[in-house]
Amino acid sequence: MKYITLLLFVRFSGYTSFGQTITGIVTDTNEAPLPGVTIIVGGTTKGATTDFDGNYSIMANTGDILQFSYIGMQTREITVGSNNSIDVTLQEDSEQLDEVIVTAFGISQEKKSLGYAAQNIDAEAITKTKQTNLVSALQGQVAGVQITNSGGAPGQSARIVIRGINSLDPSADNQPLFVVDGVPIDNSTIESGNNETARGLTNRAADINPADVESMSVLKGAAATALYGVRAANGAVIITTKRGKSGRVSINLNTSVGFEELNSLPALQDQYGQGFSGEYDPSSFWPSWGAPISEVALTVPDHKYQDNWNRAFNTGVQTDHSLSVSGGGENATFYGSFGRFDQKGIIPFSDWARTSAKFSGTVKVSEKFDFSGSINYTNSGGNRVPHDRFMERMMYWSETTDVRDYINPDGTMKTYGNTNPIYDARFSTFEDDVNRMIGNLNFNYSPTDWLTLSYRLGTDYYSDSRTAITPGPKGIDGEVPLSSTGSIEETRINSKDITSNFYITLKKQWNDDLNTTLRMGNDVFQRKFDRVIGRGVDFVIPDFYNLNATSQVFTNQDKTIRRLVGFYGDLMVNFKEYLFLNVTARNDISSTLPKDNNSFFYPSVNLGYVFSEHADLPSWFTFGKLRGSWAQVGKDTNPHVLGITYEAEDVFPLNGQVGFTRNSSFGDPELKPELTTSIEFGTQLSFFESRLDLDVTYYKSNAVDQIIPVPISDGTGFSEYITNAGEIQNSGIEIVLGGDIIKNDDFQWTATANVSMNNNEIKSIREGIDEIVVGSQFGYVGSSVTMKLVPGEAFGNLYGTSYQRAGADENSIFLDQDLPLVIGDDGFPV
C-alpha cells in the first residue's frame, strides 16, 4: 500500500459548545496508524487531525457525526454515542490512490484539484521497465514527454524533453528540472572534451537507484512549475523516495540478472570482399568493393566471409542487487538501503557500475514540531569505449579479415592497415569515477492548528574524475599505432548546489463549503562549478601513461558560480470539493543578468471544475472534470556571458608567457530575461466505475525575448552577439486512455495508452536576419547537411543536398521523394 501524508490544519472559528471529548486512533487495514487524517464534526467548522501515531482528540456531542477523511482512503462517517473512545479503520480507496500527485515543494494534492495536466508513475511501474536510468524509465509512460537515449552502451545518458524545444539557443539544455524529496538536483550530461571522441557519458539523474524511488510526478506546463521559477521553465520531474513507516521493521532484498544481445543489424552482403572497383586488394581501405569472395578464395588460402558483424559483439550482462531496511516507533521512522548495479556491454571492454547507499528518517519532537532528513551517496562510473567510432570502424573493416584476431604477441595491433575496432575499444580507454552526495533537512513547526512554518535545506554535490588515454607507438618495427604520438587527458569536475527554502503555510476552513491554503516563501539557489583539464601529448616512455611522461602538457580551467533568489506565493481555494482555484506569483533575482534587468515577476492562475460532483450524471459516468490555466515563467541565461570575455588558448603558457584571447562572442549589456506565456485546457473523464479513463489536454506556449547568439559582421571584432532575439511556439494535444479490460477477484488486465502531437514553430529571429546557421556536416561526393533556424519552420530541421527530381519546385525547401530522379548522360543521378 502507498502511504502519502497530507497534514490539514483547520482554524477554529465561531461554534457552539460541545459536551465531551472524543479520542481514539485511526489505522489502515494493516493496523498501521495514519497520521494527518482529517476529522470534522458534521455541519460545523470544528475539526482536528491525527498525529504521527494516528491519535486524535475532538470535542463533540452525542448524536454528532464525525467525518474521517484521508487521501487514498474511503471517507467514513461515525455517529457519536455514549462511548468517549472511538477507534476507526479506514479502507483503501484504490481509485483515489492513483489520483494523488506530488507537486511543487513536495506537496501532495489530489489530481482532481489540479488545473493543469500532470501524470504520476509509481514504484511498480518504474520497476517493471527494468531500466537502470530513471529518465529512461519514463519512456512511453507520460504523454507529451520525449525520451532520447544516446545509445545502448553501459551508462549512456538519456535526455528528456517535455512539450517540445523551448529555446532557440543551440546550447540550451531544454530539459526539465529534477527534484528529489523537495530539493532540486543536477541532471546535466557533461560529455568528453573537445579533444576526445564522444564517449556516451551519464546524465546525473542516473545516479539515483530506481529501487529507492516511491513515485515520480511529471509536471508539464508553466502553471504546474511556476513556483520553481526559472529552473523549471521546461517542466519538472518530482521524485519522491521511499520512507520508513511506523510499525515492525521491514527488510526487503531484491536481486536480478539480465542479458543483452544485439537486436538489429544493417543489411549485410557476403558476396564481395576487400578492394575497389571489383579488384581484390588485401591492403585496401575499402572493405567490400572488391572482387567476389568466392573467386578470390580459389587462389588465396583461408579467404572467406568472416561474418564480423555477428561475431564482434559480446553478450551483455546486467546484475542488480538492492537491500532496504525500514521501520519506526511512536515518534520516529527510518529507511536505509544499499544497492549495487553492474553492467557489461555488448561492445567488448565496455562496462559501467553504480553503488548507492541511502538513509532517511523522521522525528516527531512534539505535537507542534517535527523534522526529517535524508542523505544519499552514489559512486558510479566505468570504461567508456568509443562507441560511435566502434561502429564506424566496423563499417570499414574488411569482410574477409577476422575482427576478433586483433592483437599480435608483442601487443601491437594486428591489421592490414585499417584500425581494428576491438583493439581500439580495448586500448583507447576513458574511465570515469563519480562520487555524489544528495542530502536534505526539513523542519516543520506549527504554533497553531492553522499556521505552519517550514524550512528545507538541500545540497547536491558531486566530483567527477576522468582519465582518457590513447596509446602512442611502442617503438616496434612494422606496428600500426592508434596514434602517432599518444595522449592522456585528466579531467576533474566539482559541482556543488545549495538550496535554501523557507515558507509559511496558512490554512483556513471557513465553513463546510470553503477552505483555503496560502503559502508564502523565499528560496535561494546557488551552484558552483569547477572543471580542470590537463592534457599531455607525445609519450616519452611507451605504455607509461602519466602527464609527467608526455613532452607537451596543456591545461584549461572552467569555473562558474550562479545564484538565484526567489520570492513566491501560492493560494489554493477549494469550494465544495468541486471547484478549485490556484493562483501563484513569483519574483526571481538572477546573478546572470544585468543589474537593471535581473529582477523579474511572473504569475499563474489555474482552475479545475469537477462537474461530476456538482451535476447529476448517469450512473455510468463516474467522474468528470474540466480544467484550464494561464501562466508565465521567466528564464535567465548562463553565467559570465555579458559584455566582453577572455579565454586562454591551449598553446599557453608558451616560452614562459601566459596569453589570453578575446572571446568571439559579445553579450548584450542590456540583456533581459526570456518570458514564456502558456495556456492550457483539458478534461479528465471516467466511466463505468473507473473501468475506462480518458484525459485530453490542449496547450500552447510562446517564448519571447529568446536569449540566443546571432551572427554579426566580423568588422565588429566579434562573430556573434548574444542578445534577446526571436520567438518560438509550441502547441499540441495530449491524450491518455486507460481501461480495465478484465477485472475480477482473481484476475485483472489493465491497459494504458497515450498519444501526443506537438507542433513546434520558430515565429521570428533577429530583425534583418533571414536564418541562423547552427552547424553543418559534410559527407561523401559533396553531400552536406545543415541545421538552421528559419522563421516559419520547426527547430531542429535539417537542410541538405539531394539529387535533382523531375518536376520539383525550385523554391520549395522540402524534398518530394515521390518525384522521379533526373538521370545524367553517364547513367547516374544528377
N, C-alpha and C positions, 0 to 999 in steps of 0.2 A: 504493500500500500504506500502511496505517496503522501507525505505529510507536508503541508505548506501552511505556515503560520501567518495569520494576519491579525495584528492587535488592533482592536477597535475600542476607543475610549469615548464614552458618552458623557457629556457635561450635564450635571443636574440642573434642571430648571424648575419652574413652579409645579408642584404636585401636592396631592393630598397626603396625609399621614398614613403610614402602614403599621399594621399591628404586630407583626412577628418577623423574625429574621430567619430566612431560609438558607441553609448551607448544604453543600454536597460536593460531589466530584463528577466531572464529565469525562468519559472514556470512549474509546472506539470499541469495535467488536473483539479486538485482541486484548482488551483491558488496559491498553496504553492510555495514559492521561492526555487530554487535548488542551493545550494552552491557547488562549486567545479566543475561546468560544464566547459569542455574544449572547447575553441573557437579557431579555426585555420583558417587563410586565405589560401585558397586552392592554392597549388603549391609553397608555401613559408614555411619558418620556423617561421613566425610571429604568435604569439599566445597570449592568455590570459585565465584567469579563472574567474568565477563568485565568488563574495564574499558571506558572510553568508546570505545576503539578496537577492541573485540571481542577483545582479547588475554586469555589465561588461562594459569595455571600451576598444576599439581596433581601431588602425589606418588601414584604407582600402581605396581603390579607387572604383569609380563607375564601376560596372561590375565584381568586385571580388566576389568570392564565399566564404561565411562564413560557416564553418562546426561546428555544435554544437553536442558534444557527451558527454554522461554521462552513467555510469554503471546502467543497469536496464532500460534504456530508448532507444528509437529508435533515431538513428542519423539523424539530419536534416541539409539540405544544403539550404542556402538562398543567393540570388544574391543581392549585394549592389546596391541600386538605388540612387535617389536624397535625400531620407529621411535619416537624421542622427540618427534617433531613431528607433531601431528595437527590439520589444519585441517578445519573442519566447516561445511557449508552446511545451514541449516535451511529446510525448506519451509513455506510459508504454510499454516495450517490455517484455511480460510475459516469453518468452523463455530465455531471459537474466537474469531475476531476480533470477531464480533458479541456475544460474551458477556463483554466487558470493560466494567466500569462505573467511572467516576471518582466516588469517594465523598468523605467529609469530608476537608478539608485537601488535596485534590488527590491522594489515594491511589487508585491503580488496583487494582481487585480483579476476579477472575473472578466473573461473575454467579452461578455455581453455589455460591460460598461465602457468598452473602448470605442472611440470614434474614429479609429483608423485600423488598417489591416495589420495583423501580426500573427505569427504562427509559432507553435511550441513543439519541440521534439524532445521526447522523454528518454530516459536512460535505456529503456528496452529497444527503442527504435535506433538509438546510437549504436548499441551493442550488435544489433542484427546486421548492420552494414559491414562489420568486420574491418573497418577502416582504422588505421593507426593514427591518422591525421584528422583532427576534429573538423577541419574545413572540408575535407573530402567526405566526411560522414553526412554532410548536408546535401550531397549530390542527389537531385531528384526529389528531395523531401519538402522543399519550400517553393511555392510559386513566385516567379519574379527574381529568383536567385540563380546566377550563373556561376558554376564551379569549373575552373580550368586547372587540371593537373599538368604540371610542367613535364612530367614523364613518369615512367614506371620504375626507374632506378630507386634503390633504397633511400629513404629520407628526402625525396624530392618534394618541392614545395607545391602547395595548392593555392589558387587565387580565387577570391570570391568578389563578385560584383552584384549589387542589388539595384534593379531597375535601371540598368544601363550606365554608360560612362557619363560622369557629371562634370568633367573638367576637360578643357581644350589643351591644357598643358600636357605635352607628351610625357613629362617626367612625373606627373601626378600619380598618386597611388590608386585613387578611386575605390579603395576597399573600405568596408565599414569598420567602425570602432568595435574592438573586442573588450568585453567587460567580464571579469571573473569575481563573483561574490561582491559586486558593487565597486570594484576597483578596475579602472581601465588598464589594459596591458598592451604591450607592443606585439604586433603581428607582422612586422616587416620581414622581407626576404632580402638579404644583402648578398648579392651574387659575388662570384670571384672577380678579382681585379681586372683592369683593362689589359694587363699583360697575359691573362690566362683565358683559355677557352672556357665556355660555360660548363660548370660542374654540377648544376642542379642542387643548389643549397636549400636549406629547410626554412619554411616560414615559421615564425616563432610560436604560433598557436599550437604547433605540433609538439611542443614541449609538454603540453598538458596530457596526462594519462586519461584516455576516454573512460576508463573504469572508475575514475573519481567523479565523473560528471553525473549529476542528477537530472538536469534538463538544460536545453538551450532554447531561448526565445529569440526570434528574428524580428527586429523592428525595422520596418521598411522606409516609410515616408518621413518627411521633416516633422510632421506633427508628433510622430512616435518618439523621435530622438531629440526634440527641441531642448529638453532640459540638459542634455550633454553638451550642447553648444557646437563649436566649430569642429571638434574632433569627430562628431557623429554626423557630419553633413552628408555622408554617403550611406547612412544607416547604422545599425548597431546589432551586434550579436551578444546577447546577455547569457552568460554561462553561470549556472548555479551548481556548485559542487555538493557532494553528499555530506551530511552532517550526522552527528550522533543523536540518538533518541533515548528518552528515559526508559528504563527497564533493564532487562537482562543483557549481559554482554553478548554481542553477536560477532561471530568470526566467519568470514567468507573467503574462500580460496577458489580462484579461477585460473585455469591453465588451458592453453590451446596451441595446436601446431598446425601450420598451413603450408601448402606447397604452391609454387608458381611455375607456370610454363608459358613459353612464348605463344600468344594466342593468334597471331596473324603474321603473315609474311608477304612481301611483294610477289608478284607473278615472276616465277623463276623459269629460265630456259637452261637446258642441259645439253644443247647440241653444239655450241660453238665455244672455243677456248681462247686462250691468250693470243693477242696480236691485234692487227689493224688491217682493215680493208680486205679481209679474208685471208691474210697471210699469217702464218704461225711465227711468233717471236717470243721465246721464253723469257726475255728481259723487258718486254713491252709494258708500258704503264697501263694500257687498255686491257681490261680483264677478260672480255668475251666478244671481241670484234674480229677475232682471227679465223683460222681455218676450222672446219668441222673436227670435233674431238675424235670421232671415230677414224677419220683419215690419218690424223697425226699419230694415233695410237698404233698404227701399223708399222711405224718406223721409230717411235720414241717409247722405250720401255716405261711401264707404270704411268703412262699418260692417260688419265681418266677424269671424269667428272667427280669432284670431291664432295658435293652436297654440303658446302661450307655453312650455308645459312641454317641448316638444321643441326649442325654439329658445333657451331661456335658458342652457343648459349648453354648455360647450366640450368638445372632445375633449382629454382629459388626456394628458400626455406624461411619460414617465419615461426618464431616461438614467442608466446606472450603469457606472462605469469603475473598475477596480482593477488595480494593478500590484504584484507582490511579487517580492522577490529573497531567496534563501536559499542557504545552503551552510555549509561549515566544513572545518576541518582536523583534525589529530590531537587537539588539546586545546581546541578552541573551535568553536562553531557560532553562526550568526546568522540572523535573519529580519527583513526590513524590508518594509513595504508602504505604499502610498498609495492612497486611494480617494476618489472624488467621485460623489455621487448628487444628481440634480436632479429635482424633480417639479413639474409644472404641473397643478393640479387641474381637475376638470370644472366647479367653481364659478368663475366669472370672477374673476380677480385673486388667486386663491389659489395659494400656492407654498410649497415647503419644500426645503431643501438640507442636505447633510451632507458635510463634508470631513474625512477621517480620515488619520492617519499613525501607524504603529506600528513600534517597533524592539525586538527582544528578542535575548538572547544567553546562551550558557552557556560557562563557562570551567572547565576541569579543571586545577587548580594542581598536584595530586599525586594519588597513589592514595588518599589519605585526605581530601583537601579539594577541594571544588568550590563554585562559586557561579553564580548566574544572575540575570537581571533582565529587566524589560520596562517600556516606557513607551508609553502610548497617548494621543494627542492628538486631540480631535474639536472641530470647530466646526460648529454646526448652528443652524437657525432659518429663519424665513420670515415671510410675511404671512398672518396667521390671520384669514380673513374670518369674520364672524358666521354660521357655517354653519347653526345651528338657526334663527336669525332669518331667514336667507335663505329657508329652506323655508316658514316661517310666512308671510312676506310674499308668496311666490309663491302661497300658497293664497288670499290676499285681493286679489291683483292682478287687475284686470278682464280677462275673457276676450277683450274686443274692443279692448284697448289694447296696442299693441306694446311689450313689456317691454324690447326692445333699443334702443328710441328713448328713452333715459333722461336725456339732458343737453341743456340749452339752450346757445346760443352763448356766453352770459355765464357759463357754468359752474354755473348753478343747476340744480336737479332739474326735469326735465320730467315733470309728473304732473298728474292730475286731482284729487289730494287725498291718496291713499294714498302710502306710501313705496315708491319703486321699489326692488326688491331688488338690482338690479345697480348702481344708483347708490350704495346703501348699502354694498355689498361693495367698491366702488372707493374710497370716501372715508372710511368708518369703519374705519380701519386699526388693526391690532395687530401689531407686529413684535417678534420676539424674537431674541436673539443669544446663544447659549450657547457658552462655551468650557470644555472639560472635559479634565482630565488624570487618568489612572489609571496608577499605577506600582507596582512591587514589586521587592524584592530578596530573594533566597533564598540561605542559606548552609548547607552540609552538611559536617560533619566526622565522620569515622569513625576514632577512635583504635584500635579493634579491629574484627574482622570481625563481631562481634555487637552492637556499640553504635554508634549514630549520633546526633549532636547536630544539631538543625535549628533555624534561626531564619528567620522571614519577617517583613518589614516592608512594609506596603502603605499606599497613600494613594489617596483618591478625592476630587478637588477640582473643583468647577465654579462658574462665575459665570454668571448669567442676567440679561441686560439686556433690559427690555421697555418698549415705548412704545406706548400706546394713545391714539388721537386720534379724537374725534367733533367734526367741524366745527360751528361756530355759524353764525349768519346772515352773509351777505355785505353786507347793507345795501341790497339791490336790491329795488325795489318788486315786490310780487306773488310773491316767492320762497316756496317751502315748504322750510325748512331741516330738516336731520336733528335738530337740537337748537335750542331757543330761546336757549341760552347757549353751547353748545360746552364741551368739556372735554379735558384732557390728563392722562394718568396715567403717571408714570415709576416703574418698579419695578426694584430692584436686589437680586438674591438671591445670596448666597455660602454655599456649603456645603462643609465640609471634614471628611472621615472619615480617621481614622488607625487602623490595625490593627497590633498587635504580637503575634506568636505564636512562642513558644519551646517546643519539645518534644524529648523524647529517645525513641529507638526501640531496644528490646531484642529481639533475635531469637535463638531457640534451636531448633536441630534436635536433639531429644532422642534420636531413633532413626529408623529408616526409616519408622515409623508416625506419629510425633507431632512436630509443631513448633508453636511459639507465637510470637506477636508482641505485645509490650506497649509502648504509647505513653502517656507522661505529659507533661502540659504546662500552660502558662499563656498565656492570651491577654487582651489589653487592647484595648478598642474605645472610641473617642471620636468624637463628632460635634458640630461647632459649626455652627450655622445662624443666618444673619442676613438678614433681609428688611426693606428700607426702601422705603416707598411715598410718593411725593409726588404729590398730586392738585391740579390747578388747574382752576377753572371760570370761565366767563364771559370769553371772549377780548375784549380791548380793541382788538385790531387784527385784522381779518378775514384769514384764511389765513396768519397768522403763529403757528406752533404752538410755543410755548415757555412753560414755567411762569412766567417773568417777565412774560409778556404776558397773564396772567389776573388778574382782580380779587380772587379768593379762592384761597388755597393752603392745603391741609391735608396734614399729614404723619403717618405712622404707622411704627413700627418693631417688629418681632417678632424677638427674639433669644433663642436657647436653647442649652444645652450639655448633653450627656448622656454619661455614662461607664459602661462595663460591664467588670468584671474577672471572669474565669473561670478555674477550675482543673479539669482533666479527666484522665480515664484511660480507656484503651481496650485491652482484652485480646482477642486473637483466637487461637483454638485450632483446629488442623487435625489431624484424626485420619484417617489413611489416605486422604485426599483424598475421603472420602465423608461425614464428619461434621464440621460447622463450628459452633463456638460463639463468640459475640461478646458480651462484657459491657462496658458503658460506665458511667461515672459522671461527673457534672459538678456543680460548685457555682459559682453566679453571685452577684456582688455588684453591685447596681444603684444608680445615683445617683438614680433617680426615685422610689424607695420610701422610707418612713420608716426611720430608722436601725435601729430594733429589728427590722424585718422585711425589710431589704434583702439579706440573705444567704439563699439557698435552694438545696437539694440535690435532684437527681433522677437516677435510674438507668435503665438499659435492659438487656434481655437478648434475644438472638435466636439461633435455632438452625436450621441447614439440614442436611437429611439427603438425600444423593444416593443413593437406593436402587438406582439402575441400576449404581452402582459396587460395590455390596455384594451384590446378589442376582442370580441367574441369570434373565434375562428372554428372551422370544422375540427373534429376530433383528430383527423389525420394530419392536421397542420400543427406540428409540435412546437415550433419556435420560429419567430420571425423578427428581424431587426434591420433597420436602415441606419446608415452612418455617413457622416461627411466631415471633412476637415479642411482647414486653410492654415498654412504655416509658412514662416520664413526662417531661414537659418543663414548665418554668415560663415565665411571661410577666410582664413588668413593665408600666409604664404610660408615658404621655407625660411629658416634663419639665414641672415647675412647675405641677402640678395640686393639690398638697397644701395644705390649710388655706385661708386667705383670700387672694385675689389681687386686684390692682387693674389697671385699664387706663385709658388716656387716650382720651377721646371725640374725635371728629373736629372738634367745634366749637372745641376748644382748639388754640393759645392764643387767648383772647378778651379784647380790650382790655388786652393785655399780661399777662394772668393765665393760669397753667397750672393745669389741673384734672384730677383723676382720679376715677373712679367704681369702686365695689366690684363685682367680678365676680359675676354671678348664680349661679355655681357654687361649691360648697364641697367641698373634697377631704378625705376621711376621714383624719385624722392617724394612724390605725392601719391603713392600707391594707396588704393582703397581696398577694403575687403570685398570679396565676392559676395553676392547675395542670391540665394536660391529661394524662389517662391513656388509653392506647390499646392495643388488642390487634389482632393481625393473623395470619391463617392463609392459606396458599396452596400451590399446587402448580405446577410447571413440567414439562411433558411434551413429548417429541419423538418422532416416529415416522418409519419408512421412511427411515432415514439422513438425518434432519432435513428431509425434504420437507414435513412437517406439524408445526407447533409450536402448543402450547396453554399459556396461562398464566392461572390463575384465582386471584383473591385475595378474601378476605372481611376487612373491617376494621370496627372500632367505636372511636370516641373520645368521651370525655366531658370537657368543660372546665368545671371548677367554680371558685367564687370569682371569677366574672366581674367585671371592673372596668368598671362602667357608671354613667352618670348616671341617678338615679331621681328622680322628681318629689317635692317636699316642699312643705309649706304655705308660702305667701308670708309668713305671720306670722313665720317664722324670719329673714326678711331675704334669703332666697335662693329660687331657683326649682327648683334641682336639687342633689342630693347625690351626689358621686362616691364610690362605695364598692364593696365586694365583695358582689355580689348575683346570684344566678341560676346556671343551668347550661344548657349547650347540648350536644346529642349529634348526632354524625354516624355513620351506619353505611351500609354498602353493599357491593357486589361489583364487581369489575373483571375483564373477560375480554379477553384478547388472543389472536387467532387468526391465524396466518400460514402460508403454504404456497407451495411452488414448483409452480405449475400446469404449466408446461413447463420442463424443464431438460435441456439437452444441450450439446454442444460449441459449437454455432453460435447457440443462442437460449435465453434464459431469461426466463420470465414469472413474477414473484413478486407475490403479493397479501397484504396485511395488513389486518386489521380489528380494531377494538377497540370495546367497549361497556362502559359503566359506569352504575350506578344508585346514587344517593346519597339517603338518607333523612335529612333534617335536622329536628330537633325541639327546641323550647325546653322543657326539662324543668321549669324553675322560674325565677321572678324574685323580686324582693324580697318578703319576707313581708308580707302585708297589702295588697299591690298586685295588682289583677286584670290590668292591662295597662299598657303604657308606650307612649305615642304618640310615634313618631319624627318624623313630618312629615305634612302634609296639602296637598292641592292642590284648588282649586275650578275648575269649568268652567261651561258654559252651562246655563241652565234649572235651576239649583240642584243640578247634579251635583257630586260630590266624590269624592276618593279619599284614603285614609289608610293609612299604613304603621304597623303596631302590633306590639309584642312581646306575644304571648299564649301562656301555657303550654299545651303540647299541640299547638301549631301550628308551622309552619316559619318560620324567619327570612326576612323579605322578603315575606311575604304582604301583599297589598293588599286593603283593605276599602273598599268604595264603596257608592254608592246605585244602585238599579236600579228598573225598572218592576215593578209587582206581578204576581205569577204565580198563576193559579188553582190551589188545592190545595197551595201551598207551605207548608213547615213554618216557622212563625213563629220557632221557636227555633234554626233552623239558620243558621249563618253563611255557608253556601255557596249559590250561585245554581244552581238547576236550570233550565238553558236549554231543557230538553225540555218543560217545563210551558207552557201557553198564557198569553199576556198577558191582563191584565184591561183591557177597553176601557171608557172612560167614556162618559157621555151625549153628550159633544161629538165622539165618534168617535175620540178619541186615547187612547193607552195611559195608564193611571193610574200 
